[in-house]
Amino acid sequence: MTTARTASQAALISLLLSGAGAAEPDITGAHMAFEPQAILNAVEELDAWLDIYSDLPQAKEPIREIALIEAGAEVLYGGQMTQLDSTVHGLYDAETTTIYLVRPWFADTVRDRSVLLHEMVHHRQASAQHWYCPQAMEWDAYRLQEDYLNMLDQTGGFNWGWVLLASSCAVRDHHPD
């Protein structure tokens, strides 16, 4: 056996034993002691669901953080501070691999888990392929969220016309001189 091959096998074994790739995200903003474990359980369930019902591969790097935040909070998104209004239920920042879940959010409700699923889809999408613009990811994320809800006899009630427009890479707010 060559030295290079032995070294690469040792590195692979070390990587597997260290648990790399299986790192759990930091859970921040929890108000109750049970919330972090409930979120981690939901992440595990939703990851398994995505493995079965989507063609998106596991992301190349783990989610670093899942933050529970209040509506109206300012968060770092795309390198700048962004204030979330009350219509936003979740947000994924690909630069920091952080998912923001807007309170009220409860791991035991299907609707709230579907918001987490939507953001987990974005995490997988970010490393799975090139997107011409970030909003192009929305169509598939909403579609998978709706599929998840439908399997549990619920619906998202999404305005698909709005989702189509929101998924467009067209120039927005362009005003001629």
Buried (B, 14 or more C-beta within 10 A) or exposed (E): EEEEEEEEEEEEEEEEEEEEEEEBBEBEBBEEEEBBEBBBEBBEBBBEBBEEEBEBEBBEEBBBBBBBBEBEBEBEBEEEEBEBEEEBBBBBBBEBBBBBBBBEBEBEEEBBBBBBBBBBBBBBBBBBEEEEEBBBBBBBBBBBBBBBBEEEEBEBEEEEEEBEEBBBEEEEEEEEE
